């Protein structure tokens, strides 16, 4: 026991991520993809309705490759800095499980579609590069359900094959993560990428992304020797919070087991129990030869031409992290706002158009993130589908910057525009006039309002002169209420001149 003192330790975590692709049909058949393209709120398909002879593996049925799934996989691989195979093939991964009707899964073994990638993310400790070992395309299995439809308890399991055959991109990283926080950050950034590219809905609660961290620890003991724990894989984690907590727990479990018993464990598969917030042993880990991989005889190889690859590269465009960095460095946005705008492709594109002709990028950003987002939440629509054009946002931003309307006028102005019908690229100034929102820069009515205020609010005035700075805001507010369309900036300037 005396020797089992932890002097220091190094954590190594690799990630396996399963991403369901949002194709209309399944991987090797024309059956509708009832799982990968589903969104929250969609009515789920009847159990075992999205199946056909190919999915069931019936004699004589032959698979046909879904080209769109291949394209989606290449686009994701390119975003992760992967090399794309010019020639790849399909393999049968043989194992028995009730949710795998054919008793084999069509996957890729020695010739993955994407390989040797690198992805750099900005962490609190600086840039960190994550190596991507491979990203290969396969078909998903079905689901085992342990409750009856409606949530009723049963003492057996039932099988729903609707998910079987869904295109699945499995992304495998090298063990380049050293903290649970890094693991969760990469997972979150990957979700943004696949959603931005449109290759997956990326909805965690719908099972579109599943994470499996492979964890081991190199422990430097008090005697100076290094003890390496066996790799454990935690299966099927479907939230960033659970991914981070499960990784943290498993790291500490391995360290504690070595301290208590001296055991470094065996290569194993673990599960996560949310009620107890702990991992538990499921089975010892299989090796590749246990799956008896061999080339699928029913499918032709995939040849990726240079022209096809160039076309897919052009479709990817600027990725979220690059766009975010540009917004921060070139436009001066704060990182939080830049992340919001860059994370969603349509919102970012909307912002890009609204910037044309606008004087202040931050003003346009604020209008989209704060004002239009409020209207979008009320109508349950994304910003780009509200009916407000980017040109209208440009015009409102410039009206504010020219002190013609106040920033607080933007919300009622856009609300009125939506009530009257989607605004065209111009006309917001006219609408602001109709609503009485245009501010007067004439100092005569402002001076009159200030004189009236000074006469009627001697105590507030005295408070300000005695050093209570907060009283000044109250004075400005009272003046603004006394007259319609006064410019608050000029009100504040004239008030300071008058009262010192």
C-alpha positions, 0 to 999 in steps of 0.5 A: 500500500505504501508504494501505491502513492500517486505522485502525479498522473496523466489522463489520456482520453480518445473519443468515438462519436456516432453521428446519425446523418440527416438523409431522407433515406437509409444507408443501403435502401430507399426506406425513409430515414425515420431516425436521423432526419427527425426533429424534436416534436416530430411524431415518431414512426410506428415501431418497426414500420421503417423496415424492408427486406434489405434491413431485415436481411431477407434472402435475395435482397441487395443493398444500394449505396446512398450517395448523399450519405457519402457526400455528407461524410466527406463534408464532415471529414473535410471540416475535421481536416481529414484526408479523403480516400480516393478508393474505399470499400465496405466490410461486414462486421459480424456479431449477434445482438437482437437489434441487428437483424442480419447478424452483421453490420455493414461498416468500413474496416481497413479503408475508411472514407476519411482519415488522418485529420486534425482539428484545432480548438481554442481552450482556456489553456490555449490552442489544442490540436485533436488528431482524428484517426478516422471517420468511417461510414456505416449503418446503425443498428436498431434499438432495444427498449426496456419499457413498453410503449407509453412507459409501462414497466415490462420484465423483458426487452422489445426491439424497434428496428426503425433506426436500423440502417440509418446512415451513421458516421463514426468519428474516432480521435486519438487519445489527445484529451487530458481533461473532461472539460476538453472532451465536452468542448470538442463534442459541443464544437463537433455538434456545431459543425455537423449542424452548420454543414447540414449533415446531421440535425445533431439533436442529442435528445433524439439520439443523433449524436452518441459519445463514447470516451476511451479513458486510461490514466498514466500514474506516476507512483511514489517509487517513480514508476509509471503505472498505466491503467487499462483502457475503458470505454463508456458507451452511448453518452448523449449529453455534454454534461453526462460526457464530462461527468462520466469521464471525470468519474471514470478517471477517478475510479481508475486511480482509486482502484489502483490505490486500493488494490494495485489493479490496473484493470482490464480493457473493458466496456462500461456504462453510465448510471445517471441516478448514482452518477457512476460508471459500471462494468458491462463486459470485457472489450472485444478485439477487431478479430472478434468481429471477423471483418471481411469485404461485403460481396454485395457492394461496389467500392466507392471512388472519389474523384478530384472534381467531386471532392472539390465540389464538396469542399466549395459547399462547406464554405467558412466553418463556424470557428473560422467565422467566429474568429473573424467576427471577433478580430475583424468586426470587434464582436465579443466572443459570446455574440460571435459564437451565437452568430457563427454557430448557425449557418442561416443566422450567420448568413443573415448577419453577413447580408445585414452588414452590407451598408451598415455603419456599426457591426456591433449594432447589427449584431445586437439587433439580431441577437437581442431584438430579432431573437426575442421575436423569433422566440415568440413566433417559434421561428428562426431569425431568417424566417421571421419575415424581417429582411437583412436590409431592414435590419441595416436600415434600423441600425443606421437610424439608431447610429444617426440618432434618428431613433433610440435603440429601444425603438427597434423592438416596436418598430420590427413588431409593427413591420411584422404586423403590417407584413414583411418589410421590404429592403427599405421603408423602416424610416417611414414606418418609424415616422408613422409610429412617432419614433423619430427623435427630434434633435431640435434643442429648443423643446429639449431646453424647455423640458429641462427648464420645466424639470429643474423648476419642479424637481429641486430635490432630485437636482440637489441630490445630483449636485451633492454627488449622487450620480444615479440621480442624473439618470432619473432626471434624464428619464423624467425629461424624456417622459415629458416630451415625445421624440426627444433625443436622449443623447442630446437631452443628457448633453444639454442637461449637463450643460445647464446644471453642471 
